Amino acid sequence: MSDQTDVIIDDARVPSDDKPKSARKPRATKDSFSVTDLARARLRKRGVKSDDRISDECKVVRGILRSNFEFVRKNDATVRKAKDAHNDRKPWPTNMGKHTYAVAVEGKRAPQGK
């Protein structure tokens, strides 16, 4: 037999002499959005935590973008390059900008009177 004693160390919560870890960096702001990102943001804004209804919300987002196409196209170069008309068969770009986010999620619309 050995003359060493068995020592069990529970290192799950061993205090450390090291400095405390610094706080996490804040999340980088997102600059480009796809239709799915916009739909997810609309769901989260309403307080829906799951993505069960994401496909229905994508249809709603496409409808919003389609109905405000001229306003979105004028202010977002990626949409201007990707789509010629609101009803063409080309897909919506996956890198739409913050202006398009404001239209789809925050409800920003073109000024009516000039």
N, C-alpha and C positions, 0 to 999 in steps of 0.2 A: 504494500500500500504506500501511498505517497504521504509525505508529511505536510503537503500544501492543503490549505483549507479552501473549500469551494466558496467562491464569492459570487453572488448573483447581483448584478447591477441592473436596475430598471432605468434605462436611459430615455424613457418616453418624455419625462418632464424634468430633466436635469438642468438646473439653473446654469447659465453661462456667464462667464466674466467678460464676454465680448460686449461691444457697444450694441445698443438696440438697433434693429434694422430701420433704415429710413422709410418714410412713407412711400407708397407706390406713386409712380408718375401718373399724372392724369391722362386719361385716354386721349389719343390724338383725334382731332376733329376729322370727320370724314368729308372728303371733297367731291366724291363722285358716287352716283347712285344708279342702281338698276331699277326696273319696275318692281322686282321682288323686294328690294330694299325700301322703296317708297311704300309698298303695301304693308310691309312689316312695321314701318314707322307709324302708319295710320292706325294699325291695330294697337300698337303700344300706347299711342296717344289716347285711345279710347279705353285703355286699361285691360286689354285682352293680352294675356301672357303667353298663350299657346299659338302655334302656327296652323291650327286645324282648318281655319278659314282663309288661309293665305291665297289659294287659287281664286276664290271668289273676290277677294280684295284686290288681286292683280287685275281682274276684269274691270273693277271699279276705277282703279288708277289709270288703266288704259283709256277708259271712257272720259275721265277728267282731262287727261292729256290731249285726247282727240278733240274734245269740245273747246279747249283753250289752245289749240295748235298754233295759231298765228302768234299769240302772245309768247308762248314757250319758244317757238322757233326764232322769234326776233331776239330773245334774250339768252338763248343757249346755243352756242356754236355747234356742239356735238349733235344736237337734234337737227340743226340746219344742214349739217353735212350728211346725216344718216337718212333723213326722210324728206321726200319732196312734197308730199301732201298728207293730210291727216288720215286718209283712207288707203294709202298705198300698202302693199304687202310686205314691205321691208320691216324688220323688227325694230323696236325702240332701242336706242343705244344703251349700253350697260354702264356708261360713264357720264350720265347726265349731271349737271351742276346744281349748285345750291338754289339757283333761281327756280329750277324745275321742282326741287324739293318744296320750296315755298308754295308753289302752285298746287302741287298734289297733296301735301300734308297740312300746310297751314291755311290753305284756302285763299291765297293771294290771287286776285283777278286783274285783268286789264282795266284801266280807267275807262268808264263808259262815255263821258262827255268830254269834248275838246274845246 
